[in-house]
Amino acid sequence: MRENIRKYISFMKHGYLDAEVYENIKDDINSANLEMLTRASCLGTLLGVILLFASFFVDTIAKNRLLYLAVICIMGVLYGGCKWLAYSSYRKIILPLCYVFLAVAFIIGLVLGTFLLRDSTATTFCVLLFALPLLLIDRPFRMDLMIIISGGVFCICSSLLKPQDIASLDVVNGISFMFLSMFVNQAVINVKLRDLANTRLIEAERDTDTLTRLYSRNATETCIKQYMSTRRDLSALFVIDVDNFKGINDSLGHQLGDQALICVAKSLRSVFRHADIVGRFGGDEFIAFLPDVGSVKKTREKAECLQKKLQEIVEKADCGNITLSIGIAHFPQDALHYKDLFHMADEALYLSKEKGKNCFTIYGDNKLQARK
């Protein structure tokens, strides 16, 4: 019994996916919801404009003019918010905005179906109750709660404001569409979640280096370029080489050479944040891009921390003497385009090697003085 309850709770939180898989696709869920909200709010704004314009020529809808004006204002603000979110890092507010959109749409349907049209059944609201939740991707229990609250408020308002015979039909229709919406919505959400999970798995296999499990070169460059095209926060590009890697391969063998690369990858994952873009550029070269790093001082601290962490991991793994040469350049103060930024970081890396390796150099820092 407890196991069944636990499975049901997990289903209501994550659908048919494991909790870990659900967490991994959260960004994809936000992106899908943002795209839906952008289109829906744009459509809502256009529909409001059309109805407002028509209200000046059609007497039967002229009394709803203020409602149409409110729709235009609210949907217009939501659309503007969506366009801003597309270039913002405040992704956590996407889902609340989606629920704001649903709430506004339900309120409009409620006003039309109960307050303004008291002598007929509220067909529009029932259609919205069924169709609108299908647009959103979220945890099933939150969607069900939204549907229940909306359907319950509609039944109460209809019972209080309409004649008894029409109110009875509204209550029956409202409850029927409420349960139908919950059933269909759960099925559709699970299909969408599985599609997102499968897409993420395919993309991960395509974009992941098989040995280190970091981003591949193409995926790394694509992610960095996308960030640089939309943001101007102070960010740092690290170009990293394993010192004397050819000698490690020649003297100790390719198996230990691979182990050395794995140790470097573990160090990178330990030091850099989840939001940082970290990949294997090829051979013994790695690259990391730190968005919104804060300051050059923090960049320097990250480089020092990386070198210390690598030594800790190497000692535990017992895979020889491994050190790193690092070149660093900052966006946007050093360059605005990826090609130029990489060239500057690579120039700083070259100086690190000239200075004896096992050090880092920040482009433009004290005329490119390398730091041990």
C-alpha positions as CSV (number, residue, x, y, z in Angstrom):
1,M,0.0,0.0,0.0
2,R,2.8,2.4,0.9
3,E,4.7,1.6,-2.2
4,N,1.6,2.3,-4.3
5,I,1.2,5.6,-2.6
6,R,4.8,6.5,-3.1
7,K,4.5,5.6,-6.8
8,Y,1.4,7.8,-7.2
9,I,3.1,10.7,-5.5
10,S,6.1,10.3,-7.8
11,F,3.8,10.2,-10.8
12,M,2.0,13.4,-9.8
13,K,5.3,15.1,-9.5
14,H,7.2,13.8,-12.5
15,G,4.8,11.9,-14.7
16,Y,6.2,8.6,-15.8
17,L,9.7,9.9,-15.7
18,D,12.3,9.3,-12.9
19,A,12.9,12.4,-10.7
20,E,16.5,12.7,-12.0
21,V,15.4,12.6,-15.7
22,Y,12.7,15.2,-14.9
23,E,15.3,17.5,-13.3
24,N,17.5,17.1,-16.3
25,I,14.9,18.4,-18.8
26,K,13.7,21.3,-16.7
27,D,15.4,23.8,-19.0
28,D,13.7,22.1,-22.0
29,I,10.3,22.4,-20.2
30,N,10.9,26.1,-19.6
31,S,11.9,26.7,-23.2
32,A,8.8,24.8,-24.5
33,N,6.5,26.7,-22.1
34,L,8.1,30.0,-23.1
35,E,7.5,29.3,-26.8
36,M,3.9,28.4,-26.1
37,L,3.3,31.5,-24.0
38,T,4.9,33.8,-26.6
39,R,2.6,32.5,-29.3
40,A,-0.5,32.3,-27.1
41,S,-0.1,35.9,-25.8
42,C,0.6,37.2,-29.3
43,L,-2.6,35.5,-30.5
44,G,-4.5,36.7,-27.5
45,T,-3.4,40.3,-28.2
46,L,-4.4,40.1,-31.9
47,L,-7.7,38.5,-31.0
48,G,-8.4,41.3,-28.5
49,V,-7.6,43.9,-31.1
50,I,-10.0,42.3,-33.6
51,L,-12.8,42.0,-31.1
52,L,-12.3,45.6,-29.9
53,F,-12.4,46.9,-33.5
54,A,-15.6,44.8,-34.2
55,S,-17.3,46.1,-31.1
56,F,-17.6,49.5,-32.7
57,F,-19.7,48.0,-35.5
58,V,-21.6,45.1,-33.8
59,D,-24.0,46.1,-31.1
60,T,-24.2,42.6,-29.5
61,I,-20.6,42.7,-28.4
62,A,-20.3,46.5,-27.8
63,K,-21.0,46.0,-24.1
64,N,-17.8,43.8,-23.8
65,R,-15.5,46.6,-25.1
66,L,-13.8,47.2,-21.7
67,L,-13.2,43.4,-21.4
68,Y,-11.5,43.3,-24.9
69,L,-9.4,46.3,-23.9
70,A,-8.3,44.5,-20.7
71,V,-7.4,41.5,-22.8
72,I,-5.2,43.6,-25.1
73,C,-3.4,45.2,-22.2
74,I,-2.8,42.0,-20.3
75,M,-1.8,39.8,-23.3
76,G,0.4,42.6,-24.6
77,V,2.3,42.8,-21.3
78,L,2.7,39.0,-21.3
79,Y,4.0,39.1,-24.8
80,G,6.5,41.8,-23.9
81,G,7.6,39.7,-20.9
82,C,8.1,36.7,-23.1
83,K,10.3,38.5,-25.5
84,W,12.4,39.8,-22.6
85,L,12.7,36.4,-21.0
86,A,14.0,35.0,-24.3
87,Y,17.2,37.0,-23.6
88,S,17.2,36.8,-19.8
89,S,18.5,34.4,-17.3
90,Y,15.4,34.7,-15.1
91,R,14.0,31.4,-16.3
92,K,12.2,30.6,-13.1
93,I,9.4,33.0,-13.7
94,I,8.4,31.4,-17.0
95,L,6.1,28.9,-15.3
96,P,4.4,31.5,-13.0
97,L,3.7,33.6,-16.1
98,C,2.2,30.6,-17.9
99,Y,-0.2,30.2,-14.9
100,V,-1.0,33.9,-15.1
101,F,-1.9,33.4,-18.7
102,L,-4.2,30.4,-17.9
103,A,-5.8,32.3,-15.0
104,V,-6.5,35.4,-17.2
105,A,-8.0,33.2,-19.9
106,F,-10.2,31.3,-17.4
107,I,-11.3,34.6,-15.8
108,I,-12.3,36.0,-19.3
109,G,-14.2,32.8,-20.0
110,L,-15.9,33.0,-16.6
111,V,-16.9,36.6,-17.1
112,L,-18.3,35.9,-20.5
113,G,-20.0,32.6,-19.5
114,T,-21.6,33.7,-16.2
115,F,-21.7,37.5,-15.7
116,L,-22.4,38.6,-19.2
117,L,-24.4,35.7,-20.7
118,R,-26.7,34.6,-17.9
119,D,-29.4,33.2,-20.2
120,S,-27.4,30.6,-22.0
121,T,-24.9,27.8,-21.1
122,A,-21.2,28.7,-20.8
123,T,-19.8,26.7,-23.8
124,T,-16.8,29.0,-24.1
125,F,-15.6,28.3,-20.6
126,C,-16.0,24.6,-20.9
127,V,-13.9,24.6,-24.1
128,L,-11.2,26.7,-22.4
129,L,-11.2,24.4,-19.4
130,F,-10.5,21.4,-21.6
131,A,-8.1,23.0,-24.2
132,L,-5.9,25.5,-22.3
133,P,-4.2,23.1,-19.9
134,L,-3.0,21.1,-22.9
135,L,-0.8,24.0,-23.9
136,L,1.3,23.9,-20.7
137,I,3.9,21.4,-19.5
138,D,4.2,21.1,-15.8
139,R,3.9,18.7,-12.9
140,P,0.6,16.8,-13.2
141,F,-0.6,17.6,-9.7
142,R,-0.3,21.4,-10.3
143,M,-2.2,21.2,-13.5
144,D,-5.0,19.1,-11.9
145,L,-5.2,21.7,-9.0
146,M,-5.5,24.5,-11.5
147,I,-8.3,22.7,-13.4
148,I,-10.2,21.8,-10.2
149,I,-10.0,25.4,-8.8
150,S,-11.1,26.9,-12.2
151,G,-14.0,24.4,-12.6
152,G,-15.1,24.8,-9.0
153,V,-15.2,28.6,-9.2
154,F,-17.2,28.3,-12.5
155,C,-19.8,26.0,-11.0
156,I,-20.3,28.2,-7.9
157,C,-20.6,31.4,-10.0
158,S,-23.0,29.8,-12.4
159,S,-25.2,28.5,-9.5
160,L,-25.4,31.9,-7.9
161,L,-25.9,34.0,-11.0
162,K,-28.0,32.0,-13.5
163,P,-31.5,30.6,-13.5
164,Q,-31.7,27.1,-11.9
165,D,-32.2,25.1,-15.1
166,I,-29.3,26.7,-17.0
167,A,-27.1,26.6,-13.9
168,S,-27.7,22.9,-13.6
169,L,-26.6,22.3,-17.1
170,D,-23.5,24.5,-16.5
171,V,-22.6,22.5,-13.3
172,V,-23.0,19.2,-15.1
173,N,-20.9,20.4,-18.1
174,G,-18.3,22.0,-15.9
175,I,-17.8,18.9,-13.8
176,S,-17.7,16.7,-16.9
177,F,-15.2,18.8,-18.7
178,M,-13.1,19.2,-15.5
179,F,-12.6,15.4,-15.2
180,L,-12.2,15.0,-18.9
181,S,-9.5,17.7,-18.9
182,M,-7.6,16.2,-16.0
183,F,-7.6,12.7,-17.7
184,V,-6.6,14.0,-21.1
185,N,-4.1,16.5,-19.7
186,Q,-2.2,13.8,-17.8
187,A,-1.9,11.7,-20.8
188,V,-0.7,14.5,-23.0
189,I,1.8,15.8,-20.4
190,N,3.4,12.4,-20.2
191,V,3.7,12.2,-24.0
192,K,5.4,15.6,-24.0
193,L,7.7,14.8,-21.1
194,R,8.8,11.6,-22.8
195,D,9.4,13.4,-26.1
196,L,11.5,16.0,-24.3
197,A,13.5,13.3,-22.4
198,N,14.1,11.3,-25.6
199,T,15.2,14.5,-27.4
200,R,17.6,15.4,-24.6
201,L,19.1,11.9,-24.6
202,I,19.7,12.0,-28.4
203,E,21.2,15.5,-28.1
204,A,23.4,14.5,-25.2
205,E,24.8,11.5,-27.1
206,R,25.4,13.7,-30.1
207,D,27.0,16.6,-28.2
208,T,29.0,14.6,-25.6
209,D,32.6,13.5,-25.8
210,T,32.6,9.7,-25.3
211,L,35.8,9.6,-23.1
212,T,35.4,12.6,-20.7
213,R,31.5,13.0,-20.9
214,L,32.0,16.7,-21.4
215,Y,30.6,18.7,-24.3
216,S,32.1,18.0,-27.8
217,R,33.9,20.8,-29.6
218,N,30.9,21.6,-31.9
219,A,28.5,21.7,-29.0
220,T,30.8,23.8,-26.9
221,E,31.3,26.4,-29.6
222,T,27.6,26.5,-30.4
223,C,26.6,27.1,-26.8
224,I,29.2,29.8,-26.3
225,K,28.2,31.6,-29.5
226,Q,24.5,31.5,-28.5
227,Y,25.3,33.1,-25.1
228,M,27.5,35.8,-26.6
229,S,24.9,36.7,-29.2
230,T,22.3,37.6,-26.5
231,R,24.2,38.7,-23.3
232,R,26.8,41.2,-22.3
233,D,27.6,40.0,-18.8
234,L,31.3,39.8,-17.9
235,S,32.3,36.2,-18.8
236,A,35.5,34.3,-19.0
237,L,36.8,31.9,-21.7
238,F,39.4,29.3,-20.5
239,V,41.6,27.5,-23.0
240,I,43.3,24.6,-21.3
241,D,46.1,22.3,-22.3
242,V,47.5,19.3,-20.5
243,D,51.2,19.8,-20.1
244,N,53.5,17.2,-21.8
245,F,50.6,15.0,-22.8
246,K,52.4,13.4,-25.7
247,G,55.2,12.3,-23.2
248,I,52.5,10.8,-20.9
249,N,51.1,8.7,-23.8
250,D,54.6,7.7,-25.1
251,S,56.0,6.7,-21.7
252,L,53.0,5.4,-19.8
253,G,50.7,4.2,-22.7
254,H,47.4,5.4,-24.1
255,Q,45.4,3.8,-21.4
256,L,47.0,6.0,-18.7
257,G,46.8,8.9,-21.1
258,D,43.0,8.4,-21.3
259,Q,43.0,8.2,-17.5
260,A,44.8,11.6,-17.3
261,L,42.2,13.2,-19.5
262,I,39.4,11.7,-17.3
263,C,41.1,13.2,-14.3
264,V,41.2,16.7,-16.0
265,A,37.5,16.3,-16.8
266,K,36.6,15.5,-13.2
267,S,38.6,18.6,-12.1
268,L,36.7,20.8,-14.5
269,R,33.3,19.4,-13.4
270,S,34.2,19.9,-9.7
271,V,35.4,23.5,-10.0
272,F,33.1,25.0,-12.6
273,R,29.4,25.6,-12.1
274,H,26.5,23.7,-13.6
275,A,25.7,26.8,-15.8
276,D,29.3,27.0,-17.1
277,I,30.0,25.5,-20.6
278,V,32.8,23.0,-20.4
279,G,34.0,20.8,-23.3
280,R,36.9,18.8,-24.7
281,F,38.2,20.7,-27.7
282,G,40.2,17.8,-29.0
283,G,43.2,15.7,-28.0
284,D,44.5,17.2,-24.7
285,E,42.9,20.6,-25.1
286,F,39.8,21.7,-23.1
287,I,37.7,24.8,-23.1
288,A,35.4,26.4,-20.5
289,F,33.2,29.4,-20.7
290,L,32.0,31.0,-17.5
291,P,28.9,33.2,-18.0
292,D,28.4,36.1,-15.6
293,V,31.7,35.4,-13.8
294,G,31.4,38.6,-11.8
295,S,34.9,39.9,-11.8
296,V,38.4,39.3,-13.1
297,K,39.4,38.5,-9.5
298,K,36.9,35.6,-9.4
299,T,38.2,34.3,-12.7
300,R,41.7,34.2,-11.2
301,E,40.4,32.3,-8.2
302,K,38.7,29.8,-10.4
303,A,42.0,29.2,-12.3
304,E,43.9,28.7,-9.0
305,C,41.2,26.4,-7.7
306,L,41.3,24.3,-10.9
307,Q,45.0,23.7,-10.6
308,K,44.6,22.7,-6.9
309,K,41.7,20.4,-7.5
310,L,43.5,18.6,-10.4
311,Q,46.4,17.8,-8.0
312,E,44.0,16.4,-5.5
313,I,42.2,14.2,-8.0
314,V,45.5,13.1,-9.6
315,E,46.9,12.0,-6.2
316,K,43.8,9.9,-5.5
317,A,43.8,8.3,-9.0
318,D,47.6,7.7,-9.0
319,C,47.9,8.6,-12.7
320,G,51.2,10.4,-12.8
321,N,52.3,14.0,-12.7
322,I,49.6,16.0,-14.6
323,T,49.6,19.8,-14.8
324,L,47.7,22.4,-16.9
325,S,48.6,25.5,-18.9
326,I,45.7,27.9,-19.0
327,G,44.9,31.0,-21.1
328,I,42.0,33.2,-20.2
329,A,40.2,36.0,-22.0
330,H,37.1,38.0,-20.9
331,F,33.9,38.8,-22.8
332,P,33.0,41.5,-23.6
333,Q,35.9,43.6,-22.4
334,D,38.5,41.8,-24.6
335,A,36.4,40.8,-27.6
336,L,32.7,40.7,-28.7
337,H,33.0,37.8,-31.1
338,Y,33.8,34.2,-30.3
339,K,36.6,33.9,-32.9
340,D,38.4,36.9,-31.5
341,L,37.9,35.9,-27.9
342,F,39.3,32.4,-28.5
343,H,42.3,33.9,-30.3
344,M,43.1,36.1,-27.3
345,A,42.7,33.2,-24.8
346,D,44.9,31.0,-27.1
347,E,47.5,33.8,-27.1
348,A,47.4,33.8,-23.3
349,L,47.8,30.0,-23.3
350,Y,50.8,30.3,-25.5
351,L,52.5,32.6,-23.0
352,S,51.7,30.2,-20.2
353,K,53.6,27.5,-22.0
354,E,56.5,29.9,-22.8
355,K,56.8,30.7,-19.1
356,G,57.3,27.1,-18.1
357,K,53.8,25.6,-18.1
358,N,51.7,24.7,-15.0
359,C,50.4,28.3,-14.8
360,F,47.6,30.5,-16.1
361,T,47.7,33.8,-18.0
362,I,44.8,36.3,-18.2
363,Y,44.8,38.3,-21.5
364,G,45.6,41.9,-20.8
365,D,46.5,41.3,-17.2
366,N,49.7,43.1,-16.4
367,K,50.8,42.8,-20.0
368,L,50.1,39.1,-20.2
369,Q,52.2,38.0,-17.2
370,A,51.8,34.3,-16.4
371,R,50.9,33.3,-12.9
372,K,51.9,30.0,-11.2
